[in-house]
Structures are given as C-alpha cells and as structure tokens.
Amino acid sequence: MFNHATAASEQVHAGHHKEQATVQPVRILRLRDVVRKTGMARSTLYDWLNPKSSRYDPTFPKQVMLGRQSVGWLESEVDMWLQRRIADSRRG
C-alpha cells in the first residue's frame, strides 16, 4: 500500500544519504607517502617548500600541522597538484 508520508520520508533519507556519500574523507599523507606519490626525493620536496631555494615551488601544497613536530599534506591537494603538473606537461 502506498503511503505519501512514508514516500516523502524515504526521499528525505535518500537525499540525506546521497549528500553523505558525496563527501570525500580527508586523508593526510606523511612525508614518505608524498615521496611515494610524487616519485620525488625528500630533498626535492623540501626545496619546493623552501622560499629561499632556487627550486622553490609556490604551487606545491602547504603542510598541515598535525602536532608540535608532526606535519602532513592533504592527499586531495597533492593529487590536484599532480594533475596540474600532468596537464601543464601535456600542453607543451
């Protein structure tokens, strides 16, 4: 038997679950993970982060402080940076 109240409730819940399903979990990469993902050496990453370095890259994702002596990078930002690098290299 069709019940309008039940159907409306199911639509609200379906919409709510749909919103939750589209939210991507935040993933923090540690240095070793960024090294693996980019294929670059640790020293290169530190150069890209250092404004005093001749190899400084202001487009490289900034670190996220996790603790007093612990940092990481948002995986989504590293992925976007890599995608931009790939796109730029394909343009010539």
N, CA, C and O atoms as a CHARMM CRD file, in Angstrom:
* protein
*
  368
    1    1 MET  N      0.83500  -1.17400   0.00000 PROA 1      0.00000
    2    1 MET  CA     0.00000   0.00000   0.00000 PROA 1      0.00000
    3    1 MET  C      0.88000   1.23800   0.00000 PROA 1      0.00000
    4    1 MET  O      1.84700   1.30500   0.76000 PROA 1      0.00000
    5    2 PHE  N      0.56600   2.21600  -0.83500 PROA 2      0.00000
    6    2 PHE  CA     1.37000   3.43200  -0.97100 PROA 2      0.00000
    7    2 PHE  C      1.01400   4.42300   0.12600 PROA 2      0.00000
    8    2 PHE  O     -0.16100   4.71100   0.35200 PROA 2      0.00000
    9    3 ASN  N      2.00200   4.92800   0.78600 PROA 3      0.00000
   10    3 ASN  CA     1.79100   5.89000   1.85800 PROA 3      0.00000
   11    3 ASN  C      2.61700   7.12300   1.53900 PROA 3      0.00000
   12    3 ASN  O      3.84200   7.04000   1.44900 PROA 3      0.00000
   13    4 HSD  N      1.95900   8.27700   1.36300 PROA 4      0.00000
   14    4 HSD  CA     2.66600   9.51000   0.99900 PROA 4      0.00000
   15    4 HSD  C      3.68000   9.92400   2.06300 PROA 4      0.00000
   16    4 HSD  O      4.76700  10.39300   1.72700 PROA 4      0.00000
   17    5 ALA  N      3.34400   9.76100   3.32000 PROA 5      0.00000
   18    5 ALA  CA     4.26300  10.13900   4.39900 PROA 5      0.00000
   19    5 ALA  C      5.51400   9.27900   4.36000 PROA 5      0.00000
   20    5 ALA  O      6.62200   9.78600   4.53000 PROA 5      0.00000
   21    6 THR  N      5.34600   7.98300   4.13800 PROA 6      0.00000
   22    6 THR  CA     6.49500   7.08500   4.04900 PROA 6      0.00000
   23    6 THR  C      7.33600   7.40700   2.82800 PROA 6      0.00000
   24    6 THR  O      8.56500   7.41900   2.91200 PROA 6      0.00000
   25    7 ALA  N      6.69900   7.66900   1.69300 PROA 7      0.00000
   26    7 ALA  CA     7.42800   8.00000   0.46500 PROA 7      0.00000
   27    7 ALA  C      8.22000   9.28100   0.64500 PROA 7      0.00000
   28    7 ALA  O      9.37500   9.35700   0.22600 PROA 7      0.00000
   29    8 ALA  N      7.61500  10.29200   1.26500 PROA 8      0.00000
   30    8 ALA  CA     8.31200  11.55900   1.49500 PROA 8      0.00000
   31    8 ALA  C      9.49000  11.34900   2.43200 PROA 8      0.00000
   32    8 ALA  O     10.56600  11.90500   2.21600 PROA 8      0.00000
   33    9 SER  N      9.28900  10.54500   3.47400 PROA 9      0.00000
   34    9 SER  CA    10.36200  10.25700   4.41900 PROA 9      0.00000
   35    9 SER  C     11.51900   9.53400   3.73400 PROA 9      0.00000
   36    9 SER  O     12.68500   9.83900   3.98500 PROA 9      0.00000
   37   10 GLU  N     11.19200   8.58000   2.87100 PROA 10     0.00000
   38   10 GLU  CA    12.23300   7.84500   2.14900 PROA 10     0.00000
   39   10 GLU  C     13.01200   8.76700   1.22200 PROA 10     0.00000
   40   10 GLU  O     14.22500   8.61200   1.07600 PROA 10     0.00000
   41   11 GLN  N     12.33100   9.72800   0.59200 PROA 11     0.00000
   42   11 GLN  CA    13.02200  10.67000  -0.29000 PROA 11     0.00000
   43   11 GLN  C     13.97400  11.54600   0.50500 PROA 11     0.00000
   44   11 GLN  O     15.09800  11.79800   0.07100 PROA 11     0.00000
   45   12 VAL  N     13.53000  12.01400   1.66900 PROA 12     0.00000
   46   12 VAL  CA    14.39200  12.83800   2.51400 PROA 12     0.00000
   47   12 VAL  C     15.61200  12.03900   2.93400 PROA 12     0.00000
   48   12 VAL  O     16.73800  12.52800   2.84100 PROA 12     0.00000
   49   13 HSD  N     15.39600  10.80800   3.39900 PROA 13     0.00000
   50   13 HSD  CA    16.51900   9.97500   3.82700 PROA 13     0.00000
   51   13 HSD  C     17.43000   9.63100   2.65800 PROA 13     0.00000
   52   13 HSD  O     18.65000   9.60600   2.81800 PROA 13     0.00000
   53   14 ALA  N     16.86600   9.37000   1.49500 PROA 14     0.00000
   54   14 ALA  CA    17.68400   9.06600   0.31500 PROA 14     0.00000
   55   14 ALA  C     18.53600  10.26800  -0.04400 PROA 14     0.00000
   56   14 ALA  O     19.71300  10.12100  -0.37300 PROA 14     0.00000
   57   15 GLY  N     17.94600  11.47000   0.01500 PROA 15     0.00000
   58   15 GLY  CA    18.70700  12.68600  -0.26900 PROA 15     0.00000
   59   15 GLY  C     19.80000  12.90800   0.74900 PROA 15     0.00000
   60   15 GLY  O     20.90300  13.33100   0.40200 PROA 15     0.00000
   61   16 HSD  N     19.50000  12.62400   2.01000 PROA 16     0.00000
   62   16 HSD  CA    20.48500  12.78600   3.07700 PROA 16     0.00000
   63   16 HSD  C     21.65400  11.83200   2.87200 PROA 16     0.00000
   64   16 HSD  O     22.81100  12.23100   3.00800 PROA 16     0.00000
   65   17 HSD  N     21.36500  10.58300   2.54800 PROA 17     0.00000
   66   17 HSD  CA    22.42900   9.60800   2.30100 PROA 17     0.00000
   67   17 HSD  C     23.23200   9.99000   1.06700 PROA 17     0.00000
   68   17 HSD  O     24.44500   9.78300   1.02800 PROA 17     0.00000
   69   18 LYS  N     22.57200  10.54200   0.06400 PROA 18     0.00000
   70   18 LYS  CA    23.27400  10.95500  -1.15200 PROA 18     0.00000
   71   18 LYS  C     24.27900  12.05000  -0.82400 PROA 18     0.00000
   72   18 LYS  O     25.40500  12.02900  -1.32100 PROA 18     0.00000
   73   19 GLU  N     23.87100  13.02300   0.02400 PROA 19     0.00000
   74   19 GLU  CA    24.78900  14.09000   0.42000 PROA 19     0.00000
   75   19 GLU  C     25.99100  13.51100   1.15700 PROA 19     0.00000
   76   19 GLU  O     27.12900  13.90700   0.90300 PROA 19     0.00000
   77   20 GLN  N     25.74300  12.58300   2.06000 PROA 20     0.00000
   78   20 GLN  CA    26.82800  11.98800   2.82300 PROA 20     0.00000
   79   20 GLN  C     27.76100  11.18900   1.92400 PROA 20     0.00000
   80   20 GLN  O     28.97100  11.17400   2.14700 PROA 20     0.00000
   81   21 ALA  N     27.21700  10.53100   0.91900 PROA 21     0.00000
   82   21 ALA  CA    28.02800   9.69600   0.03800 PROA 21     0.00000
   83   21 ALA  C     28.96800  10.53000  -0.81800 PROA 21     0.00000
   84   21 ALA  O     30.01000  10.03100  -1.24100 PROA 21     0.00000
   85   22 THR  N     28.62500  11.79900  -1.08700 PROA 22     0.00000
   86   22 THR  CA    29.47300  12.62500  -1.94400 PROA 22     0.00000
   87   22 THR  C     30.61100  13.28500  -1.17700 PROA 22     0.00000
   88   22 THR  O     31.53400  13.81300  -1.79600 PROA 22     0.00000
   89   23 VAL  N     30.57200  13.27000   0.13800 PROA 23     0.00000
   90   23 VAL  CA    31.63900  13.86600   0.94200 PROA 23     0.00000
   91   23 VAL  C     32.83000  12.92400   0.94200 PROA 23     0.00000
   92   23 VAL  O     32.71900  11.76500   1.34100 PROA 23     0.00000
   93   24 GLN  N     33.96700  13.43100   0.49200 PROA 24     0.00000
   94   24 GLN  CA    35.17900  12.62400   0.46300 PROA 24     0.00000
   95   24 GLN  C     35.87600  12.69700   1.81700 PROA 24     0.00000
   96   24 GLN  O     35.99500  13.78300   2.38300 PROA 24     0.00000
   97   25 PRO  N     36.33500  11.58200   2.34200 PROA 25     0.00000
   98   25 PRO  CA    37.05500  11.62200   3.61000 PROA 25     0.00000
   99   25 PRO  C     38.39300  12.34500   3.43000 PROA 25     0.00000
  100   25 PRO  O     39.02800  12.26200   2.37900 PROA 25     0.00000
  101   26 VAL  N     38.79300  13.04200   4.46700 PROA 26     0.00000
  102   26 VAL  CA    40.07800  13.74000   4.44000 PROA 26     0.00000
  103   26 VAL  C     41.16400  12.72200   4.73700 PROA 26     0.00000
  104   26 VAL  O     41.07900  11.97500   5.71100 PROA 26     0.00000
  105   27 ARG  N     42.17600  12.69900   3.89500 PROA 27     0.00000
  106   27 ARG  CA    43.29900  11.77900   4.12500 PROA 27     0.00000
  107   27 ARG  C     44.57100  12.60200   4.19600 PROA 27     0.00000
  108   27 ARG  O     44.86200  13.39800   3.30300 PROA 27     0.00000
  109   28 ILE  N     45.31000  12.40700   5.24700 PROA 28     0.00000
  110   28 ILE  CA    46.58100  13.10100   5.45200 PROA 28     0.00000
  111   28 ILE  C     47.71000  12.17600   5.03000 PROA 28     0.00000
  112   28 ILE  O     47.77400  11.01900   5.44500 PROA 28     0.00000
  113   29 LEU  N     48.60000  12.70400   4.19800 PROA 29     0.00000
  114   29 LEU  CA    49.79000  11.95500   3.78200 PROA 29     0.00000
  115   29 LEU  C     50.97900  12.43900   4.59200 PROA 29     0.00000
  116   29 LEU  O     51.15800  13.64100   4.79200 PROA 29     0.00000
  117   30 ARG  N     51.77700  11.51300   5.05000 PROA 30     0.00000
  118   30 ARG  CA    53.02900  11.86400   5.70400 PROA 30     0.00000
  119   30 ARG  C     54.09900  11.98000   4.63100 PROA 30     0.00000
  120   30 ARG  O     53.85600  11.64200   3.47300 PROA 30     0.00000
  121   31 LEU  N     55.27500  12.45200   5.00200 PROA 31     0.00000
  122   31 LEU  CA    56.33900  12.71900   4.03800 PROA 31     0.00000
  123   31 LEU  C     56.64300  11.50800   3.16700 PROA 31     0.00000
  124   31 LEU  O     56.75700  11.63500   1.94800 PROA 31     0.00000
  125   32 ARG  N     56.77600  10.34200   3.77700 PROA 32     0.00000
  126   32 ARG  CA    57.10800   9.14600   2.98300 PROA 32     0.00000
  127   32 ARG  C     56.02400   8.85000   1.94500 PROA 32     0.00000
  128   32 ARG  O     56.32100   8.36200   0.85500 PROA 32     0.00000
  129   33 ASP  N     54.76200   9.14900   2.28900 PROA 33     0.00000
  130   33 ASP  CA    53.65600   8.93400   1.35100 PROA 33     0.00000
  131   33 ASP  C     53.72400   9.92300   0.18400 PROA 33     0.00000
  132   33 ASP  O     53.45800   9.56000  -0.96100 PROA 33     0.00000
  133   34 VAL  N     54.08200  11.17300   0.48500 PROA 34     0.00000
  134   34 VAL  CA    54.20100  12.19500  -0.56600 PROA 34     0.00000
  135   34 VAL  C     55.37100  11.85300  -1.48100 PROA 34     0.00000
  136   34 VAL  O     55.28300  12.02700  -2.69600 PROA 34     0.00000
  137   35 VAL  N     56.46500  11.36700  -0.90200 PROA 35     0.00000
  138   35 VAL  CA    57.62300  10.93400  -1.69800 PROA 35     0.00000
  139   35 VAL  C     57.19500   9.82000  -2.64800 PROA 35     0.00000
  140   35 VAL  O     57.51800   9.86000  -3.83500 PROA 35     0.00000
  141   36 ARG  N     56.47700   8.83600  -2.13800 PROA 36     0.00000
  142   36 ARG  CA    55.99700   7.72600  -2.98000 PROA 36     0.00000
  143   36 ARG  C     55.04400   8.21400  -4.06800 PROA 36     0.00000
  144   36 ARG  O     55.17100   7.82500  -5.22900 PROA 36     0.00000
  145   37 LYS  N     54.10600   9.05200  -3.69900 PROA 37     0.00000
  146   37 LYS  CA    53.07200   9.50600  -4.63100 PROA 37     0.00000
  147   37 LYS  C     53.65900  10.37100  -5.74300 PROA 37     0.00000
  148   37 LYS  O     53.24200  10.25300  -6.89500 PROA 37     0.00000
  149   38 THR  N     54.61800  11.23700  -5.41800 PROA 38     0.00000
  150   38 THR  CA    55.19800  12.13300  -6.42400 PROA 38     0.00000
  151   38 THR  C     56.36800  11.50100  -7.16400 PROA 38     0.00000
  152   38 THR  O     56.69000  11.90000  -8.28300 PROA 38     0.00000
  153   39 GLY  N     57.00200  10.51900  -6.54100 PROA 39     0.00000
  154   39 GLY  CA    58.18500   9.91900  -7.14200 PROA 39     0.00000
  155   39 GLY  C     59.42900  10.78000  -6.99400 PROA 39     0.00000
  156   39 GLY  O     60.44500  10.53100  -7.64300 PROA 39     0.00000
  157   40 MET  N     59.34800  11.78800  -6.14400 PROA 40     0.00000
  158   40 MET  CA    60.46700  12.70800  -5.94900 PROA 40     0.00000
  159   40 MET  C     61.19500  12.39000  -4.64200 PROA 40     0.00000
  160   40 MET  O     60.65100  11.73700  -3.75200 PROA 40     0.00000
  161   41 ALA  N     62.43000  12.86600  -4.55000 PROA 41     0.00000
  162   41 ALA  CA    63.22700  12.66300  -3.34400 PROA 41     0.00000
  163   41 ALA  C     62.76300  13.60800  -2.23800 PROA 41     0.00000
  164   41 ALA  O     62.17900  14.65900  -2.50300 PROA 41     0.00000
  165   42 ARG  N     63.03000  13.21700  -1.00400 PROA 42     0.00000
  166   42 ARG  CA    62.70900  14.07900   0.14400 PROA 42     0.00000
  167   42 ARG  C     63.33400  15.45300   0.00500 PROA 42     0.00000
  168   42 ARG  O     62.68500  16.46800   0.26300 PROA 42     0.00000
  169   43 SER  N     64.59600  15.48500  -0.40300 PROA 43     0.00000
  170   43 SER  CA    65.29400  16.76900  -0.51700 PROA 43     0.00000
  171   43 SER  C     64.62600  17.67700  -1.55100 PROA 43     0.00000
  172   43 SER  O     64.58700  18.89500  -1.37500 PROA 43     0.00000
  173   44 THR  N     64.10600  17.09300  -2.61800 PROA 44     0.00000
  174   44 THR  CA    63.40300  17.88000  -3.63700 PROA 44     0.00000
  175   44 THR  C     62.13500  18.48800  -3.04800 PROA 44     0.00000
  176   44 THR  O     61.83600  19.65900  -3.28400 PROA 44     0.00000
  177   45 LEU  N     61.39100  17.69600  -2.28200 PROA 45     0.00000
  178   45 LEU  CA    60.17700  18.22400  -1.65600 PROA 45     0.00000
  179   45 LEU  C     60.50700  19.37700  -0.72100 PROA 45     0.00000
  180   45 LEU  O     59.81500  20.39500  -0.72000 PROA 45     0.00000
  181   46 TYR  N     61.55900  19.22600   0.07300 PROA 46     0.00000
  182   46 TYR  CA    61.95200  20.30600   0.97200 PROA 46     0.00000
  183   46 TYR  C     62.36900  21.54800   0.18600 PROA 46     0.00000
  184   46 TYR  O     62.07900  22.66700   0.60900 PROA 46     0.00000
  185   47 ASP  N     63.04300  21.37000  -0.94800 PROA 47     0.00000
  186   47 ASP  CA    63.39900  22.51600  -1.79300 PROA 47     0.00000
  187   47 ASP  C     62.14800  23.20600  -2.32800 PROA 47     0.00000
  188   47 ASP  O     62.07400  24.43400  -2.34200 PROA 47     0.00000
  189   48 TRP  N     61.16700  22.42300  -2.76800 PROA 48     0.00000
  190   48 TRP  CA    59.92200  23.00700  -3.28500 PROA 48     0.00000
  191   48 TRP  C     59.19700  23.82100  -2.21300 PROA 48     0.00000
  192   48 TRP  O     58.49600  24.78300  -2.52800 PROA 48     0.00000
  193   49 LEU  N     59.36400  23.43600  -0.95500 PROA 49     0.00000
  194   49 LEU  CA    58.69200  24.11000   0.16000 PROA 49     0.00000
  195   49 LEU  C     59.46400  25.31400   0.69300 PROA 49     0.00000
  196   49 LEU  O     58.89900  26.14300   1.40600 PROA 49     0.00000
  197   50 ASN  N     60.74200  25.41700   0.35800 PROA 50     0.00000
  198   50 ASN  CA    61.61900  26.44400   0.91800 PROA 50     0.00000
  199   50 ASN  C     61.68400  27.67500   0.01100 PROA 50     0.00000
  200   50 ASN  O     62.25100  27.60300  -1.07900 PROA 50     0.00000
  201   51 PRO  N     61.11300  28.80500   0.44400 PROA 51     0.00000
  202   51 PRO  CA    61.13900  30.01800  -0.38900 PROA 51     0.00000
  203   51 PRO  C     62.55100  30.51600  -0.71000 PROA 51     0.00000
  204   51 PRO  O     62.73100  31.27700  -1.66200 PROA 51     0.00000
  205   52 LYS  N     63.55100  30.10000   0.06700 PROA 52     0.00000
  206   52 LYS  CA    64.93100  30.52500  -0.18400 PROA 52     0.00000
  207   52 LYS  C     65.63600  29.64500  -1.20800 PROA 52     0.00000
  208   52 LYS  O     66.73200  29.97500  -1.66200 PROA 52     0.00000
  209   53 SER  N     65.02000  28.54200  -1.57100 PROA 53     0.00000
  210   53 SER  CA    65.61900  27.61200  -2.53100 PROA 53     0.00000
  211   53 SER  C     65.37000  28.08600  -3.95800 PROA 53     0.00000
  212   53 SER  O     64.32800  28.66800  -4.26000 PROA 53     0.00000
  213   54 SER  N     66.33800  27.83000  -4.82600 PROA 54     0.00000
  214   54 SER  CA    66.15400  28.16100  -6.24600 PROA 54     0.00000
  215   54 SER  C     65.10200  27.25500  -6.88500 PROA 54     0.00000
  216   54 SER  O     64.58200  27.56500  -7.95700 PROA 54     0.00000
  217   55 ARG  N     64.78900  26.14000  -6.23100 PROA 55     0.00000
  218   55 ARG  CA    63.78300  25.20100  -6.75500 PROA 55     0.00000
  219   55 ARG  C     62.42500  25.35400  -6.06200 PROA 55     0.00000
  220   55 ARG  O     61.55000  24.50200  -6.21200 PROA 55     0.00000
  221   56 TYR  N     62.25400  26.43200  -5.30900 PROA 56     0.00000
  222   56 TYR  CA    61.00200  26.68500  -4.59800 PROA 56     0.00000
  223   56 TYR  C     59.82600  26.64600  -5.56500 PROA 56     0.00000
  224   56 TYR  O     59.88300  27.22100  -6.65200 PROA 56     0.00000
  225   57 ASP  N     58.76600  25.96700  -5.16000 PROA 57     0.00000
  226   57 ASP  CA    57.55000  25.87800  -5.97200 PROA 57     0.00000
  227   57 ASP  C     56.36900  26.36400  -5.13500 PROA 57     0.00000
  228   57 ASP  O     55.84500  25.61900  -4.30700 PROA 57     0.00000
  229   58 PRO  N     55.94900  27.60900  -5.34800 PROA 58     0.00000
  230   58 PRO  CA    54.84500  28.14300  -4.54300 PROA 58     0.00000
  231   58 PRO  C     53.51500  27.43500  -4.79400 PROA 58     0.00000
  232   58 PRO  O     52.56900  27.61100  -4.02600 PROA 58     0.00000
  233   59 THR  N     53.43300  26.63900  -5.85700 PROA 59     0.00000
  234   59 THR  CA    52.18700  25.92300  -6.14400 PROA 59     0.00000
  235   59 THR  C     52.10200  24.58700  -5.40600 PROA 59     0.00000
  236   59 THR  O     51.03700  23.97300  -5.34900 PROA 59     0.00000
  237   60 PHE  N     53.22600  24.14000  -4.84100 PROA 60     0.00000
  238   60 PHE  CA    53.20500  22.85900  -4.13000 PROA 60     0.00000
  239   60 PHE  C     52.37100  23.00600  -2.86100 PROA 60     0.00000
  240   60 PHE  O     52.47600  24.02000  -2.17200 PROA 60     0.00000
  241   61 PRO  N     51.54300  22.00900  -2.54200 PROA 61     0.00000
  242   61 PRO  CA    50.65600  22.11000  -1.37100 PROA 61     0.00000
  243   61 PRO  C     51.41400  22.39500  -0.07800 PROA 61     0.00000
  244   61 PRO  O     52.51100  21.88900   0.15700 PROA 61     0.00000
  245   62 LYS  N     50.79400  23.21400   0.73800 PROA 62     0.00000
  246   62 LYS  CA    51.37100  23.56700   2.03600 PROA 62     0.00000
  247   62 LYS  C     51.14900  22.42800   3.02900 PROA 62     0.00000
  248   62 LYS  O     50.19800  21.65400   2.92100 PROA 62     0.00000
  249   63 GLN  N     52.04700  22.35600   3.98600 PROA 63     0.00000
  250   63 GLN  CA    51.95600  21.34300   5.03100 PROA 63     0.00000
  251   63 GLN  C     50.82400  21.67600   5.99800 PROA 63     0.00000
  252   63 GLN  O     50.45400  22.83800   6.17000 PROA 63     0.00000
  253   64 VAL  N     50.28800  20.64400   6.61800 PROA 64     0.00000
  254   64 VAL  CA    49.28800  20.77900   7.66900 PROA 64     0.00000
  255   64 VAL  C     49.95800  20.36000   8.97100 PROA 64     0.00000
  256   64 VAL  O     50.50900  19.26300   9.06800 PROA 64     0.00000
  257   65 MET  N     49.90800  21.22900   9.96500 PROA 65     0.00000
  258   65 MET  CA    50.48500  20.88600  11.26800 PROA 65     0.00000
  259   65 MET  C     49.58700  19.86900  11.96300 PROA 65     0.00000
  260   65 MET  O     48.40000  20.11800  12.17400 PROA 65     0.00000
  261   66 LEU  N     50.15700  18.72800  12.31500 PROA 66     0.00000
  262   66 LEU  CA    49.41400  17.67300  12.99900 PROA 66     0.00000
  263   66 LEU  C     49.71900  17.65800  14.48900 PROA 66     0.00000
  264   66 LEU  O     48.92700  17.17300  15.29700 PROA 66     0.00000
  265   67 GLY  N     50.85200  18.18400  14.82900 PROA 67     0.00000
  266   67 GLY  CA    51.30900  18.24100  16.21600 PROA 67     0.00000
  267   67 GLY  C     52.46100  19.21900  16.27800 PROA 67     0.00000
  268   67 GLY  O     52.74100  19.91200  15.29900 PROA 67     0.00000
  269   68 ARG  N     53.12900  19.28600  17.40900 PROA 68     0.00000
  270   68 ARG  CA    54.22600  20.24600  17.53800 PROA 68     0.00000
  271   68 ARG  C     55.38000  19.92900  16.59400 PROA 68     0.00000
  272   68 ARG  O     56.04100  20.84000  16.09600 PROA 68     0.00000
  273   69 GLN  N     55.62200  18.65900  16.34800 PROA 69     0.00000
  274   69 GLN  CA    56.73000  18.28000  15.46700 PROA 69     0.00000
  275   69 GLN  C     56.27900  17.31600  14.38200 PROA 69     0.00000
  276   69 GLN  O     57.05800  16.48400  13.91500 PROA 69     0.00000
  277   70 SER  N     55.03000  17.43000  13.98600 PROA 70     0.00000
  278   70 SER  CA    54.48200  16.48600  13.02300 PROA 70     0.00000
  279   70 SER  C     53.67000  17.23500  11.96600 PROA 70     0.00000
  280   70 SER  O     52.79400  18.03800  12.28600 PROA 70     0.00000
  281   71 VAL  N     53.98200  16.95300  10.69600 PROA 71     0.00000
  282   71 VAL  CA    53.25400  17.59000   9.60200 PROA 71     0.00000
  283   71 VAL  C     52.77800  16.54000   8.61100 PROA 71     0.00000
  284   71 VAL  O     53.24900  15.40300   8.60300 PROA 71     0.00000
  285   72 GLY  N     51.85000  16.94400   7.79100 PROA 72     0.00000
  286   72 GLY  CA    51.35400  16.09100   6.72400 PROA 72     0.00000
  287   72 GLY  C     50.81300  16.96500   5.61500 PROA 72     0.00000
  288   72 GLY  O     50.82900  18.19200   5.71100 PROA 72     0.00000
  289   73 TRP  N     50.34000  16.33400   4.57300 PROA 73     0.00000
  290   73 TRP  CA    49.75800  17.03500   3.42800 PROA 73     0.00000
  291   73 TRP  C     48.39700  16.43600   3.14900 PROA 73     0.00000
  292   73 TRP  O     48.19800  15.23500   3.32700 PROA 73     0.00000
  293   74 LEU  N     47.45800  17.26200   2.71500 PROA 74     0.00000
  294   74 LEU  CA    46.16100  16.73900   2.30300 PROA 74     0.00000
  295   74 LEU  C     46.33700  15.99000   0.99200 PROA 74     0.00000
  296   74 LEU  O     46.86300  16.54200   0.02500 PROA 74     0.00000
  297   75 GLU  N     45.90600  14.74900   0.95600 PROA 75     0.00000
  298   75 GLU  CA    46.05600  13.94700  -0.25300 PROA 75     0.00000
  299   75 GLU  C     45.34900  14.60300  -1.43300 PROA 75     0.00000
  300   75 GLU  O     45.85400  14.56700  -2.55400 PROA 75     0.00000
  301   76 SER  N     44.19400  15.19900  -1.19300 PROA 76     0.00000
  302   76 SER  CA    43.44600  15.83700  -2.28000 PROA 76     0.00000
  303   76 SER  C     44.24300  16.97700  -2.90600 PROA 76     0.00000
  304   76 SER  O     44.19600  17.16300  -4.12200 PROA 76     0.00000
  305   77 GLU  N     44.97700  17.74800  -2.09400 PROA 77     0.00000
  306   77 GLU  CA    45.78700  18.84500  -2.62600 PROA 77     0.00000
  307   77 GLU  C     46.98700  18.32100  -3.40400 PROA 77     0.00000
  308   77 GLU  O     47.34000  18.87000  -4.44800 PROA 77     0.00000
  309   78 VAL  N     47.61100  17.26600  -2.90300 PROA 78     0.00000
  310   78 VAL  CA    48.74100  16.66400  -3.62600 PROA 78     0.00000
  311   78 VAL  C     48.25300  16.10300  -4.95900 PROA 78     0.00000
  312   78 VAL  O     48.91400  16.27300  -5.98300 PROA 78     0.00000
  313   79 ASP  N     47.10500  15.43700  -4.94800 PROA 79     0.00000
  314   79 ASP  CA    46.54100  14.89000  -6.18600 PROA 79     0.00000
  315   79 ASP  C     46.23400  15.99600  -7.19600 PROA 79     0.00000
  316   79 ASP  O     46.53800  15.85900  -8.38200 PROA 79     0.00000
  317   80 MET  N     45.62800  17.09800  -6.72500 PROA 80     0.00000
  318   80 MET  CA    45.32600  18.21400  -7.63500 PROA 80     0.00000
  319   80 MET  C     46.60200  18.81600  -8.20000 PROA 80     0.00000
  320   80 MET  O     46.65400  19.15700  -9.38100 PROA 80     0.00000
  321   81 TRP  N     47.63600  18.95200  -7.36700 PROA 81     0.00000
  322   81 TRP  CA    48.91400  19.49900  -7.81700 PROA 81     0.00000
  323   81 TRP  C     49.50500  18.60100  -8.90700 PROA 81     0.00000
  324   81 TRP  O     49.98300  19.08600  -9.93300 PROA 81     0.00000
  325   82 LEU  N     49.46600  17.29000  -8.67000 PROA 82     0.00000
  326   82 LEU  CA    49.97900  16.34900  -9.67200 PROA 82     0.00000
  327   82 LEU  C     49.18900  16.44500 -10.97500 PROA 82     0.00000
  328   82 LEU  O     49.77700  16.41800 -12.05600 PROA 82     0.00000
  329   83 GLN  N     47.87100  16.55700 -10.88500 PROA 83     0.00000
  330   83 GLN  CA    47.04300  16.67300 -12.08900 PROA 83     0.00000
  331   83 GLN  C     47.38400  17.94100 -12.87100 PROA 83     0.00000
  332   83 GLN  O     47.42000  17.92000 -14.10100 PROA 83     0.00000
  333   84 ARG  N     47.63400  19.04500 -12.16200 PROA 84     0.00000
  334   84 ARG  CA    48.03700  20.29200 -12.84700 PROA 84     0.00000
  335   84 ARG  C     49.38500  20.11700 -13.52900 PROA 84     0.00000
  336   84 ARG  O     49.57900  20.57700 -14.65400 PROA 84     0.00000
  337   85 ARG  N     50.31700  19.45400 -12.85200 PROA 85     0.00000
  338   85 ARG  CA    51.64000  19.22500 -13.45600 PROA 85     0.00000
  339   85 ARG  C     51.51800  18.38000 -14.71200 PROA 85     0.00000
  340   85 ARG  O     52.17000  18.66200 -15.71700 PROA 85     0.00000
  341   86 ILE  N     50.69500  17.35400 -14.66400 PROA 86     0.00000
  342   86 ILE  CA    50.48400  16.49400 -15.83000 PROA 86     0.00000
  343   86 ILE  C     49.86800  17.30100 -16.96100 PROA 86     0.00000
  344   86 ILE  O     50.32600  17.22600 -18.10100 PROA 86     0.00000
  345   87 ALA  N     48.82900  18.07300 -16.65200 PROA 87     0.00000
  346   87 ALA  CA    48.15700  18.88200 -17.68000 PROA 87     0.00000
  347   87 ALA  C     49.12300  19.88900 -18.29400 PROA 87     0.00000
  348   87 ALA  O     49.14500  20.06800 -19.51200 PROA 87     0.00000
  349   88 ASP  N     49.92400  20.54800 -17.45400 PROA 88     0.00000
  350   88 ASP  CA    50.89900  21.52600 -17.96300 PROA 88     0.00000
  351   88 ASP  C     51.92900  20.86900 -18.86900 PROA 88     0.00000
  352   88 ASP  O     52.31800  21.44400 -19.88600 PROA 88     0.00000
  353   89 SER  N     52.37300  19.67500 -18.51100 PROA 89     0.00000
  354   89 SER  CA    53.39900  18.99800 -19.32100 PROA 89     0.00000
  355   89 SER  C     52.83900  18.54500 -20.66300 PROA 89     0.00000
  356   89 SER  O     53.58500  18.43100 -21.63600 PROA 89     0.00000
  357   90 ARG  N     51.55200  18.28900 -20.72800 PROA 90     0.00000
  358   90 ARG  CA    50.92200  17.84300 -21.97900 PROA 90     0.00000
  359   90 ARG  C     50.66000  19.00400 -22.92600 PROA 90     0.00000
  360   90 ARG  O     50.53200  18.80500 -24.13400 PROA 90     0.00000
  361   91 ARG  N     50.57900  20.21000 -22.38700 PROA 91     0.00000
  362   91 ARG  CA    50.34900  21.38600 -23.23300 PROA 91     0.00000
  363   91 ARG  C     51.59400  21.77500 -24.01400 PROA 91     0.00000
  364   91 ARG  O     51.51600  22.45600 -25.03700 PROA 91     0.00000
  365   92 GLY  N     52.73300  21.33500 -23.52000 PROA 92     0.00000
  366   92 GLY  CA    53.96000  21.61900 -24.24900 PROA 92     0.00000
  367   92 GLY  C     54.75700  22.67000 -23.70800 PROA 92     0.00000
  368   92 GLY  O     55.81400  22.98600 -24.25400 PROA 92     0.00000
